[in-house]
Amino acid sequence: MMKKLLLVAVPAVLFSTQLQAGCKTSDLQGNWVFYQAGMSQMEGFHTGRCDVTFTNKGRDSSADCEMNMMDGSVMNFKMTGTAVIDPTFCRFTIEFAFTGGTATWDAQLNKNKNSFSGDWKNSWGTIGTTNGVKR
């Protein structure tokens, strides 16, 4: 009986410890690739990729982005931003600024803290989904 009790108790302790670990803004520190799919009345559908670097313990970010538009054109631009993370739920937001506008990412870090999924919107009225992986 004691062996069975220990086998049940050990995973429970490990699981509760993992839940208590939470997330920190510094979990974002490093290089990421963000992928986007977006839609707006003005531009139609588009897809994109941003190479994003987080510095200052994950708080500050810079991004080089390329958007592939529905008409076949390509738009390249840079963004800078600030990230904030909810340590309990591993949800983070990034407020990006770029020439001519702003964008807000709202995403959830996965358990491994090396990937995320979420959504975004910009000041032009474009909305979309996003996911990313840490390199």
N, C-alpha and C positions, 0 to 999 in steps of 0.2 A: 504494500500500500504506500509506503514512504517513497519508493522509486517512482510510482505513478504521480504522486503529488509533486515531486521535484520536476518531473518532465513537463508538467503543466505550469508550474511556477516560473521556471527559467524563461520560457518564451514570453510570458506575460511581463516579466521584469524588463527583458530586452526591448519589447515593444513599447512599454511606457517610457523607457529611457529615450528611445528614438523619437517619440512624439514630443518629449520635453525639449529636444535639441533645437527645434524651431529653425528659423532662418535669420540671417543678418544681411544687411546691405552688402557687406564684404563678400557674400556668396556670389555676387554678380561680377566681382573683380576679374578682369581678364578679357579675352577675345571671344566673341560670339558671332554667329551668322544668324540673322533674322530673315525669315521668309514671309512674304505678305501676299494676300489676295485681296483686292479692293474693288469697290464699286462706287461710282458717283453718277449723277445725272449729267454732269458736265463732261466727264472723261470716259464714261462707260467702264467696262471691266479692265483690270490690269493686274499683273503680278509683279513682284519685286523681290529684291535681295539687298540686305544691308550688312556690311561688315562693321561690327560695332565693338568698340573697345571701352571698357569700364576702368576708370582709374580712381584715385582718392578713396580707397577702400570700397569701391563699387558705386560710389555716389555720383561721380561725373562720367559722362559718356560722350563719345564722338562717333559718328557713323558716316561711311561712304556708301551711298545707295544707288541702285539702278532699277528703274521701273520700266517694264515692257508694256506699252499701251496697246489698246485694242486695235488702233489703226496701224500698228506696226512700228510706230516711233518709239524711241528710247529716251528716257529722261534720267540724267545723272545729277545728283546733288549731294550735298553734305548737310549733316545735322549735328547739333550739340544738345546735350540735355542733362537733366538731373533725375536720379532715381530715388525712390522711397520704397521701402519694403515693410510689410506687416509681419513682424517676427513670429506671430502665432500661426498664421495661416499660409505663410510663404507666398503671399500675393504681393506683386509689386506694380508700381506705376512709374512711368518715365514721361516727363514733359520735355519734348524735343522742340527746338527752334530751327528753322531753315529759312533761306531767303524767300520772302513772300508769305510766310505762314508759320503755324505751329502744329504739333501733333501730340496726341496723348496715347500711350500704350498702357493697357491694363491687362496684366497676365499673371499666371499662376506657375511658380516653379514646381517642377515635378519632384518627387521624393529624392531623386539622385542629385538634385540641384545643378544638373548639367544640361537641362532642357526645360522648355516652357511652352505653353500655349495660351492664347488669349485673343483680345481684339484691340482695335485702334480706331481713331478718328482724327481728322485734321480740320483745320480752320476753313478749308474750302468746301466742307460738307462731304468729303469722301470718308467712307467707313470700310472696315475690312477685318479679316482674321489674320493672325500671326502665329508663328511658332519659331522656335530657335534652338540652337545647340551650341554648347560651349566647346571651343577648340582647345 
